[in-house]
Amino acid sequence: MDFVFCEPGVLVDGELRLLLAETLLDASGEEVLPTYRFRMVNATGVDMGFINLRIGRGENLVLYRGHIGYGVDPEYRGRGYAARACRLLLPLASRHSLSPLWITCDPDNIASRKTCEHLGACLVEIITVPVETEAYRAGARQKCRYRLEL
């Protein structure tokens, strides 16, 4: 696969910083996806979570995995870090022509649903995850699909 990763630049929003941990061709799902993996850290460098940007347009990506995946460590939840981290990645997503941008989450993940809404993403549908997918094997049975125009 020929793919050129971009230099993400400085990604800072107040005390939140995204540090590029790695770029890779992620083969963990049904599709090989160029992926940027970032650490979410505070101003003193303490890890608060992670965020990934996956590049592609494949069916599995846009239906079940989403272009963005994130996790905020429990002690830092409820402070808007996930939405802020997503916003920091939007220019990089635009450079890769990812519009619309798809974000998925489990229907019972209220925090992620609120994050998507704070970003201005629109809930398109809640879909059933097919048994043959990696998402199903990881425990997902349904996914909310949020669309964000860049």
N, CA and C atoms as a LAMMPS dump frame, in Angstrom:
ITEM: TIMESTEP
0
ITEM: NUMBER OF ATOMS
450
ITEM: BOX BOUNDS ff ff ff
-5.0000000000000000e+02 5.0000000000000000e+02
-5.0000000000000000e+02 5.0000000000000000e+02
-5.0000000000000000e+02 5.0000000000000000e+02
ITEM: ATOMS id mol type element x y z
1 1 1 N 0.855 -1.176 0
2 1 2 C 0 0 0
3 1 3 C 0.9 1.237 0
4 2 1 N 0.687 2.1 -0.963
5 2 2 C 1.407 3.366 -1.015
6 2 3 C 0.616 4.408 -0.247
7 3 1 N 1.205 4.909 0.793
8 3 2 C 0.544 5.93 1.599
9 3 3 C 1.623 6.817 2.187
10 4 1 N 1.351 8.116 2.203
11 4 2 C 2.294 9.066 2.775
12 4 3 C 1.656 9.699 4.008
13 5 1 N 2.263 9.488 5.158
14 5 2 C 1.798 10.119 6.385
15 5 3 C 2.236 11.583 6.369
16 6 1 N 1.396 12.448 6.89
17 6 2 C 1.694 13.878 6.989
18 6 3 C 2.299 14.175 8.361
19 7 1 N 3.052 15.227 8.427
20 7 2 C 3.528 15.729 9.716
21 7 3 C 2.328 16.414 10.379
22 8 1 N 1.891 15.943 11.54
23 8 2 C 0.686 16.511 12.149
24 8 3 C 0.865 17.914 12.711
25 9 1 N 2.094 18.321 12.968
26 9 2 C 2.325 19.631 13.558
27 9 3 C 2.084 19.599 15.053
28 10 1 N 2.045 20.79 15.639
29 10 2 C 1.82 20.931 17.074
30 10 3 C 0.314 20.882 17.33
31 11 1 N -0.106 19.977 18.183
32 11 2 C -1.526 19.79 18.488
33 11 3 C -1.743 20.07 19.967
34 12 1 N -2.154 21.303 20.248
35 12 2 C -2.3 21.767 21.626
36 12 3 C -3.591 22.561 21.76
37 13 1 N -4.316 22.304 22.847
38 13 2 C -5.514 23.065 23.212
39 13 3 C -5.439 23.285 24.719
40 14 1 N -4.916 24.45 25.125
41 14 2 C -4.74 24.708 26.551
42 14 3 C -3.758 23.726 27.133
43 15 1 N -4.176 23.037 28.195
44 15 2 C -3.289 22.065 28.835
45 15 3 C -3.262 20.716 28.107
46 16 1 N -4.154 20.505 27.15
47 16 2 C -4.205 19.242 26.408
48 16 3 C -3.224 19.278 25.237
49 17 1 N -2.391 18.256 25.171
50 17 2 C -1.45 18.113 24.062
51 17 3 C -1.602 16.716 23.479
52 18 1 N -1.54 16.63 22.154
53 18 2 C -1.509 15.33 21.486
54 18 3 C -0.091 15.097 20.999
55 19 1 N 0.504 14.015 21.454
56 19 2 C 1.853 13.655 21.048
57 19 3 C 1.782 12.423 20.155
58 20 1 N 2.373 12.531 18.966
59 20 2 C 2.36 11.402 18.044
60 20 3 C 3.177 10.259 18.628
61 21 1 N 2.513 9.135 18.88
62 21 2 C 3.191 7.953 19.422
63 21 3 C 3.755 7.097 18.293
64 22 1 N 2.964 6.948 17.212
65 22 2 C 3.422 6.154 16.075
66 22 3 C 2.481 6.343 14.892
67 23 1 N 3.004 6.018 13.725
68 23 2 C 2.196 5.868 12.519
69 23 3 C 2.409 4.432 12.063
70 24 1 N 1.367 3.826 11.557
71 24 2 C 1.483 2.43 11.151
72 24 3 C 0.406 2.064 10.16
73 25 1 N 0.603 0.96 9.5
74 25 2 C -0.433 0.351 8.68
75 25 3 C -1.086 -0.7 9.553
76 26 1 N -2.229 -0.356 10.127
77 26 2 C -2.916 -1.196 11.104
78 26 3 C -3.688 -2.311 10.394
79 27 1 N -3.305 -3.53 10.643
80 27 2 C -3.952 -4.689 10.036
81 27 3 C -4.792 -5.45 11.051
82 28 1 N -5.206 -4.79 12.142
83 28 2 C -5.933 -5.491 13.207
84 28 3 C -7.389 -5.76 12.866
85 29 1 N -7.939 -5.079 11.871
86 29 2 C -9.322 -5.305 11.47
87 29 3 C -9.386 -5.969 10.11
88 30 1 N -10.509 -5.811 9.443
89 30 2 C -10.699 -6.427 8.132
90 30 3 C -9.922 -5.713 7.037
91 31 1 N -9.555 -4.462 7.263
92 31 2 C -8.848 -3.655 6.277
93 31 3 C -7.513 -3.195 6.859
94 32 1 N -6.525 -3.044 6.008
95 32 2 C -5.268 -2.439 6.427
96 32 3 C -5.468 -0.931 6.341
97 33 1 N -5.279 -0.252 7.495
98 33 2 C -5.576 1.18 7.566
99 33 3 C -4.357 1.977 8.009
100 34 1 N -3.947 2.954 7.202
101 34 2 C -2.94 3.886 7.701
102 34 3 C -3.507 4.567 8.945
103 35 1 N -2.741 4.571 10.022
104 35 2 C -3.246 5.05 11.308
105 35 3 C -2.207 5.902 12.018
106 36 1 N -2.683 7.032 12.53
107 36 2 C -1.896 7.875 13.42
108 36 3 C -2.349 7.555 14.838
109 37 1 N -1.409 7.281 15.726
110 37 2 C -1.735 7.039 17.133
111 37 3 C -1.083 8.134 17.972
112 38 1 N -1.913 8.792 18.772
113 38 2 C -1.451 9.888 19.617
114 38 3 C -1.7 9.564 21.074
115 39 1 N -0.856 10.084 21.928
116 39 2 C -1.088 10.082 23.372
117 39 3 C -1.714 11.426 23.728
118 40 1 N -2.711 11.41 24.575
119 40 2 C -3.249 12.64 25.167
120 40 3 C -2.468 12.877 26.45
121 41 1 N -1.82 14.024 26.55
122 41 2 C -1.059 14.344 27.761
123 41 3 C -1.429 15.738 28.23
124 42 1 N -1.181 16.004 29.514
125 42 2 C -1.408 17.35 30.03
126 42 3 C -0.116 18.154 29.901
127 43 1 N -0.14 19.383 30.371
128 43 2 C 0.997 20.291 30.199
129 43 3 C 2.27 19.785 30.855
130 44 1 N 2.141 18.927 31.858
131 44 2 C 3.335 18.387 32.522
132 44 3 C 3.757 17.037 31.944
133 45 1 N 3.063 16.571 30.886
134 45 2 C 3.439 15.325 30.224
135 45 3 C 2.795 14.082 30.784
136 46 1 N 1.836 14.228 31.695
137 46 2 C 1.151 13.067 32.278
138 46 3 C 0.143 12.52 31.258
139 47 1 N 0.203 11.216 31.013
140 47 2 C -0.737 10.578 30.096
141 47 3 C -2.161 10.656 30.634
142 48 1 N -3.086 11.024 29.734
143 48 2 C -4.502 11.089 30.097
144 48 3 C -5.352 10.172 29.23
145 49 1 N -4.756 9.592 28.187
146 49 2 C -5.512 8.726 27.295
147 49 3 C -4.849 8.66 25.933
148 50 1 N -5.636 8.268 24.925
149 50 2 C -5.121 8.133 23.557
150 50 3 C -6.18 8.557 22.566
151 51 1 N -5.743 8.816 21.351
152 51 2 C -6.663 9.052 20.246
153 51 3 C -5.976 8.591 18.963
154 52 1 N -6.736 7.939 18.098
155 52 2 C -6.227 7.431 16.824
156 52 3 C -7.022 8.035 15.684
157 53 1 N -6.329 8.292 14.594
158 53 2 C -6.97 8.712 13.349
159 53 3 C -6.654 7.661 12.304
160 54 1 N -7.725 7.025 11.787
161 54 2 C -7.584 5.985 10.765
162 54 3 C -7.958 6.581 9.414
163 55 1 N -7.146 6.288 8.416
164 55 2 C -7.352 6.854 7.094
165 55 3 C -7.903 5.774 6.17
166 56 1 N -9.006 6.078 5.5
167 56 2 C -9.575 5.134 4.549
168 56 3 C -11.049 5.395 4.31
169 57 1 N -11.606 4.6 3.419
170 57 2 C -13.016 4.716 3.053
171 57 3 C -13.71 3.358 2.988
172 58 1 N -13.036 2.312 3.459
173 58 2 C -13.602 0.969 3.369
174 58 3 C -14.883 0.82 4.173
175 59 1 N -15.68 -0.148 3.775
176 59 2 C -16.983 -0.381 4.403
177 59 3 C -16.866 -0.642 5.901
178 60 1 N -15.937 -1.497 6.301
179 60 2 C -15.779 -1.807 7.718
180 60 3 C -15.411 -0.554 8.516
181 61 1 N -14.554 0.271 7.955
182 61 2 C -14.131 1.494 8.637
183 61 3 C -15.305 2.449 8.84
184 62 1 N -16.026 2.748 7.783
185 62 2 C -17.079 3.759 7.9
186 62 3 C -18.329 3.238 8.601
187 63 1 N -18.51 1.92 8.639
188 63 2 C -19.691 1.375 9.311
189 63 3 C -19.447 1.03 10.78
190 64 1 N -18.282 0.467 11.102
191 64 2 C -18.106 -0.098 12.439
192 64 3 C -16.953 0.495 13.243
193 65 1 N -15.815 0.749 12.623
194 65 2 C -14.642 1.228 13.369
195 65 3 C -14.613 2.733 13.519
196 66 1 N -14.906 3.447 12.456
197 66 2 C -14.835 4.902 12.473
198 66 3 C -13.428 5.405 12.2
199 67 1 N -13.352 6.638 11.729
200 67 2 C -12.059 7.249 11.444
201 67 3 C -11.305 7.608 12.723
202 68 1 N -12.039 7.907 13.771
203 68 2 C -11.414 8.31 15.029
204 68 3 C -11.812 7.327 16.128
205 69 1 N -10.83 6.945 16.92
206 69 2 C -11.065 6.136 18.111
207 69 3 C -10.289 6.756 19.257
208 70 1 N -10.864 6.769 20.445
209 70 2 C -10.203 7.423 21.577
210 70 3 C -10.585 6.743 22.876
211 71 1 N -9.783 7.017 23.876
212 71 2 C -10.062 6.56 25.226
213 71 3 C -9.419 7.526 26.203
214 72 1 N -10.191 7.971 27.16
215 72 2 C -9.688 8.875 28.196
216 72 3 C -9.6 8.077 29.489
217 73 1 N -8.451 8.161 30.158
218 73 2 C -8.274 7.444 31.419
219 73 3 C -9.321 7.896 32.431
220 74 1 N -9.815 6.968 33.268
221 74 2 C -10.933 7.275 34.167
222 74 3 C -10.771 8.549 34.992
223 75 1 N -9.592 8.818 35.504
224 75 2 C -9.431 9.996 36.37
225 75 3 C -9.497 11.318 35.618
226 76 1 N -9.518 11.275 34.264
227 76 2 C -9.57 12.507 33.467
228 76 3 C -10.874 12.643 32.684
229 77 1 N -11.799 11.735 32.892
230 77 2 C -13.076 11.778 32.172
231 77 3 C -13.956 12.916 32.685
232 78 1 N -14.893 13.314 31.833
233 78 2 C -15.858 14.339 32.21
234 78 3 C -15.331 15.759 32.088
235 79 1 N -14.199 15.942 31.432
236 79 2 C -13.6 17.272 31.288
237 79 3 C -13.529 17.736 29.833
238 80 1 N -14.124 16.959 28.937
239 80 2 C -14.159 17.359 27.53
240 80 3 C -12.894 17.066 26.747
241 81 1 N -11.989 16.27 27.289
242 81 2 C -10.729 16.01 26.596
243 81 3 C -10.936 15.265 25.275
244 82 1 N -11.86 14.337 25.223
245 82 2 C -12.07 13.574 23.985
246 82 3 C -12.519 14.492 22.858
247 83 1 N -13.486 15.353 23.11
248 83 2 C -13.963 16.269 22.07
249 83 3 C -12.857 17.231 21.651
250 84 1 N -12.111 17.736 22.618
251 84 2 C -11.018 18.655 22.295
252 84 3 C -9.943 17.955 21.471
253 85 1 N -9.625 16.709 21.815
254 85 2 C -8.631 15.948 21.057
255 85 3 C -9.126 15.691 19.632
256 86 1 N -10.398 15.364 19.499
257 86 2 C -10.962 15.167 18.155
258 86 3 C -10.839 16.445 17.328
259 87 1 N -11.169 17.569 17.913
260 87 2 C -11.068 18.847 17.189
261 87 3 C -9.644 19.119 16.735
262 88 1 N -8.681 18.756 17.568
263 88 2 C -7.28 18.957 17.188
264 88 3 C -6.893 18.123 15.966
265 89 1 N -7.563 16.997 15.761
266 89 2 C -7.243 16.125 14.63
267 89 3 C -7.975 16.495 13.342
268 90 1 N -8.948 17.382 13.413
269 90 2 C -9.739 17.695 12.219
270 90 3 C -8.904 18.264 11.066
271 91 1 N -7.946 19.17 11.313
272 91 2 C -7.129 19.639 10.18
273 91 3 C -6.328 18.501 9.52
274 92 1 N -5.815 17.576 10.315
275 92 2 C -5.08 16.438 9.764
276 92 3 C -6.027 15.552 8.951
277 93 1 N -7.212 15.325 9.448
278 93 2 C -8.21 14.547 8.71
279 93 3 C -8.544 15.243 7.389
280 94 1 N -8.658 16.554 7.41
281 94 2 C -8.938 17.313 6.179
282 94 3 C -7.81 17.159 5.175
283 95 1 N -6.575 17.151 5.656
284 95 2 C -5.431 16.984 4.746
285 95 3 C -5.467 15.647 4.032
286 96 1 N -6.141 14.671 4.637
287 96 2 C -6.299 13.36 4.018
288 96 3 C -7.663 13.224 3.33
289 97 1 N -8.359 14.339 3.152
290 97 2 C -9.653 14.379 2.44
291 97 3 C -10.705 13.472 3.072
292 98 1 N -10.714 13.413 4.384
293 98 2 C -11.707 12.596 5.098
294 98 3 C -12.941 13.433 5.402
295 99 1 N -13.739 13.654 4.412
296 99 2 C -15.011 14.323 4.63
297 99 3 C -16.053 13.583 3.8
298 100 1 N -17.047 12.999 4.45
299 100 2 C -17.307 13.121 5.874
300 100 3 C -16.356 12.256 6.702
301 101 1 N -16.28 12.631 7.947
302 101 2 C -15.53 11.88 8.947
303 101 3 C -16.549 11.055 9.728
304 102 1 N -16.278 9.767 9.917
305 102 2 C -17.189 8.883 10.639
306 102 3 C -16.608 8.529 12.001
307 103 1 N -17.433 8.645 13.017
308 103 2 C -17.073 8.236 14.371
309 103 3 C -18.153 7.271 14.833
310 104 1 N -17.736 6.133 15.364
311 104 2 C -18.702 5.156 15.838
312 104 3 C -18.499 4.906 17.327
313 105 1 N -19.56 4.476 17.971
314 105 2 C -19.472 4.086 19.38
315 105 3 C -20.622 3.145 19.695
316 106 1 N -20.498 2.452 20.798
317 106 2 C -21.581 1.585 21.235
318 106 3 C -22.75 2.441 21.728
319 107 1 N -23.979 2.015 21.489
320 107 2 C -25.136 2.807 21.893
321 107 3 C -25.188 3.138 23.385
322 108 1 N -24.656 2.261 24.24
323 108 2 C -24.7 2.519 25.678
324 108 3 C -23.524 3.36 26.18
325 109 1 N -22.645 3.797 25.285
326 109 2 C -21.514 4.638 25.669
327 109 3 C -21.953 6.11 25.596
328 110 1 N -22.62 6.539 26.631
329 110 2 C -23.205 7.878 26.67
330 110 3 C -22.136 8.958 26.553
331 111 1 N -20.989 8.764 27.184
332 111 2 C -19.923 9.769 27.113
333 111 3 C -19.45 9.961 25.677
334 112 1 N -19.255 8.877 24.929
335 112 2 C -18.824 9.006 23.536
336 112 3 C -19.919 9.613 22.669
337 113 1 N -21.15 9.291 22.956
338 113 2 C -22.249 9.893 22.194
339 113 3 C -22.288 11.402 22.425
340 114 1 N -22.087 11.829 23.674
341 114 2 C -22.043 13.258 23.968
342 114 3 C -20.844 13.923 23.297
343 115 1 N -19.71 13.224 23.256
344 115 2 C -18.533 13.759 22.575
345 115 3 C -18.857 14.022 21.11
346 116 1 N -19.472 13.07 20.455
347 116 2 C -19.84 13.238 19.044
348 116 3 C -20.786 14.419 18.865
349 117 1 N -21.746 14.549 19.745
350 117 2 C -22.699 15.664 19.654
351 117 3 C -22.005 16.998 19.886
352 118 1 N -21.065 17.066 20.836
353 118 2 C -20.326 18.308 21.098
354 118 3 C -19.484 18.714 19.899
355 119 1 N -19.044 17.726 19.123
356 119 2 C -18.274 18.019 17.915
357 119 3 C -19.151 18.545 16.788
358 120 1 N -20.458 18.367 16.929
359 120 2 C -21.364 18.762 15.856
360 120 3 C -21.64 17.635 14.882
361 121 1 N -21.253 16.42 15.246
362 121 2 C -21.524 15.252 14.399
363 121 3 C -22.999 14.882 14.523
364 122 1 N -23.544 14.36 13.45
365 122 2 C -24.957 13.965 13.422
366 122 3 C -25.079 12.449 13.482
367 123 1 N -25.951 11.98 14.356
368 123 2 C -26.236 10.548 14.414
369 123 3 C -26.999 10.165 13.155
370 124 1 N -26.417 9.268 12.363
371 124 2 C -27.043 8.818 11.123
372 124 3 C -27.918 7.602 11.381
373 125 1 N -27.378 6.661 12.177
374 125 2 C -28.131 5.432 12.428
375 125 3 C -27.448 4.625 13.529
376 126 1 N -28.2 3.672 14.047
377 126 2 C -27.65 2.639 14.928
378 126 3 C -27.802 1.339 14.159
379 127 1 N -26.66 0.678 13.929
380 127 2 C -26.674 -0.519 13.095
381 127 3 C -26.243 -1.739 13.889
382 128 1 N -26.664 -2.898 13.418
383 128 2 C -26.258 -4.17 13.997
384 128 3 C -24.903 -4.555 13.415
385 129 1 N -24.012 -5.001 14.27
386 129 2 C -22.67 -5.4 13.851
387 129 3 C -22.717 -6.858 13.391
388 130 1 N -22.272 -7.139 12.163
389 130 2 C -22.289 -8.52 11.668
390 130 3 C -21.323 -9.421 12.443
391 131 1 N -21.703 -10.676 12.595
392 131 2 C -20.912 -11.622 13.381
393 131 3 C -19.53 -11.872 12.789
394 132 1 N -19.342 -11.658 11.503
395 132 2 C -18.051 -11.955 10.875
396 132 3 C -17.02 -10.831 11.024
397 133 1 N -17.37 -9.748 11.716
398 133 2 C -16.45 -8.609 11.833
399 133 3 C -15.604 -8.667 13.108
400 134 1 N -14.483 -7.972 13.049
401 134 2 C -13.613 -7.844 14.215
402 134 3 C -14.346 -7.12 15.345
403 135 1 N -15.168 -6.138 14.998
404 135 2 C -15.929 -5.408 16.02
405 135 3 C -16.827 -6.361 16.815
406 136 1 N -17.477 -7.291 16.123
407 136 2 C -18.33 -8.27 16.801
408 136 3 C -17.493 -9.174 17.707
409 137 1 N -16.343 -9.631 17.177
410 137 2 C -15.467 -10.497 17.978
411 137 3 C -14.943 -9.764 19.208
412 138 1 N -14.86 -8.44 19.131
413 138 2 C -14.414 -7.639 20.278
414 138 3 C -15.558 -7.336 21.246
415 139 1 N -16.773 -7.79 20.928
416 139 2 C -17.888 -7.633 21.855
417 139 3 C -18.971 -6.663 21.428
418 140 1 N -18.772 -5.919 20.336
419 140 2 C -19.785 -4.954 19.886
420 140 3 C -20.937 -5.678 19.2
421 141 1 N -22.151 -5.296 19.524
422 141 2 C -23.333 -5.865 18.877
423 141 3 C -24.075 -4.824 18.05
424 142 1 N -23.945 -3.578 18.449
425 142 2 C -24.521 -2.463 17.689
426 142 3 C -23.527 -1.312 17.718
427 143 1 N -23.629 -0.445 16.713
428 143 2 C -22.802 0.754 16.659
429 143 3 C -23.66 1.954 16.263
430 144 1 N -23.437 3.05 16.971
431 144 2 C -23.976 4.339 16.549
432 144 3 C -23.007 4.884 15.519
433 145 1 N -23.531 5.388 14.416
434 145 2 C -22.703 5.977 13.363
435 145 3 C -22.961 7.48 13.316
436 146 1 N -21.921 8.235 13.622
437 146 2 C -21.984 9.693 13.594
438 146 3 C -21.192 10.208 12.399
439 147 1 N -21.779 11.164 11.699
440 147 2 C -21.172 11.773 10.508
441 147 3 C -20.806 13.215 10.833
442 148 1 N -19.557 13.573 10.512
443 148 2 C -19.092 14.933 10.721
444 148 3 C -18.52 15.457 9.421
445 149 1 N -19.134 16.493 8.888
446 149 2 C -18.634 17.136 7.667
447 149 3 C -17.49 18.062 8.037
448 150 1 N -16.403 17.972 7.291
449 150 2 C -15.251 18.84 7.55
450 150 3 C -15.264 20.033 6.609
